[in-house]
């Protein structure tokens, strides 16, 4: 049985990934410090999978040696844990520069100490900055226009240096916009306040929260930013393919975009949610628009198809349907 370490497994994407890997007969060890993660998904994973899942509460900047010493060698590490809110990063740069590169560095150093040399890393399209061309491929220049993107670019460079100097194999995924929940509505998104557009629109359609446009006007047809919305299950399935690729390939050091290859504007997504739910909700405009947003970000996913044989199976409609189940069951997300 393949044994992997998942960081950030009490968070949104990490908890769904842990469930997916465990369903597919992987042995999973999870780490989270609950800074932004939740205890309930960990409890559900323990109830569902018993001895196949083990969890440690730990900060990735702390000494991780005891965890690696107590576990039989990991086949790979899937590193989701991060601070990841664009607007917050512009208000609190120290948190992002301290957490994202440093936690990655400490994790890599511990992996090296215990001869674990395979890592899948969650990065972001935010490090591209303003698109010079669309769709964005992995050769697009990196010029982040927010601290979050810069901190992830720093972490990427650390991984690449470990690949060069310490012979690490890695697959770095640059995510575009992630949305959706598990199809059974058991795992989903819980951050407060939520910064995810589709999630906020679905919550508004259910009368849970008011809906606010938080973007700054951009040079797009309807004046709202255009993004590439990939379903969270599709995204996590790519990580499973990456772990398989790392196990089968003697030498692999790749950066790969994860998106759908298509884009929707903020206004289009809101209209789509109202159409699918049959609920018209009031749309207000925030007096505090988000900072550091690029006008248009859409992925080229040719490399993901070529290297991993991955392409998205689910649509924005699938994401909305899964979110309706999730928020009907968990109107406020997980409780802290």
Buried (B, 14 or more C-beta within 10 A) or exposed (E): EBBBBBBBBBBBBBBBBBBBBBEEEBBBBBBBBEEBBBBBBBEBBBEBBEEBBBBBEBBBBEEBEEBBEEBEEBBBBBBBBBBBBBBBBBEBBEBBBBBBBBBBBBBBBBBBEBEBBBBBBBBBBBBBBEBEEBBBBBEBEBBBBBBBBBBBBBBBEBBBEBBEEEEBBBBBBBBBBBBBBBBEBBBBBBBEEBBBBBBBBBBBBBEBBEBBBBBBEBEBEEBBBBBBBBBBBBBBBBBBBBBBBBEEEEEBBBBBBBBBBBBBBBBBBBBBBBEBBEBEBEBEEEEEBBBBBBBBBBBBBBBBEEBBEBEBEBBBEBBBBBBBBBBEEBEEBBEE
